[in-house]
Amino acid sequence: MPIAIDEIKLGELIEKAVHKAVEEEFDHKFMELMLRLIPSATDEEQREIEEMFGEDPGEDDVARVIIMERE
């Protein structure tokens, strides 16, 4: 059974679908780029850091900061 649809409505549907697909692809590529830009340490560098500063602090050793706003 054929479906009748106005050309303008069809154009709007196609435009929305393309926009969504491009946006999703952009988000995916942007996340890949961000992951590549995040600095990382090699195993050797990590060992050197741990020798200089000690092991990674546990949850209890992490400082907590509370920001209070003035009224």
C-alpha positions in Angstrom: 0.0 0.0 0.0 1.6 3.3 -1.1 2.1 6.1 1.5 1.4 9.6 0.3 3.5 12.3 1.9 4.0 16.0 1.1 7.4 16.8 -0.5 8.0 19.5 2.2 7.4 17.0 5.0 9.6 14.4 3.3 12.4 17.0 3.0 12.0 17.9 6.6 12.2 14.2 7.7 15.3 13.6 5.6 16.9 16.8 6.9 16.3 15.7 10.5 17.5 12.2 9.9 20.7 13.4 8.2 21.3 16.0 11.0 21.0 13.3 13.6 23.3 10.9 11.8 26.0 13.6 11.3 25.7 14.7 14.9 26.1 11.1 16.2 29.1 10.6 13.9 30.6 13.9 15.1 30.1 13.0 18.7 31.8 9.6 18.1 34.8 11.2 16.3 35.1 13.9 18.9 35.3 11.4 21.7 38.0 9.4 19.8 40.0 12.6 19.4 39.6 13.5 23.1 40.8 10.1 24.1 43.9 10.5 21.9 44.7 13.9 23.4 44.5 12.7 27.1 48.1 12.4 28.3 49.1 8.9 29.4 52.2 7.5 31.1 54.1 4.5 29.9 54.6 1.6 32.4 58.2 2.9 33.0 57.1 6.5 33.5 54.4 5.2 36.0 57.0 3.3 37.9 59.2 6.4 38.1 56.3 8.5 39.3 55.5 5.9 42.0 59.1 5.8 43.1 59.3 9.6 43.4 55.9 10.2 45.0 54.8 6.8 46.4 51.8 4.7 45.4 48.5 6.0 44.2 46.6 7.4 47.2 43.7 5.4 48.4 40.2 6.8 48.7 40.8 7.9 52.3 43.9 9.9 51.4 42.2 12.0 48.8 41.5 15.6 49.9 38.0 16.9 49.6 37.1 20.5 48.8 33.8 22.2 49.7 33.0 25.4 47.9 30.6 27.6 49.8 29.0 30.6 48.2 28.3 33.8 50.0 24.7 35.0 50.3 
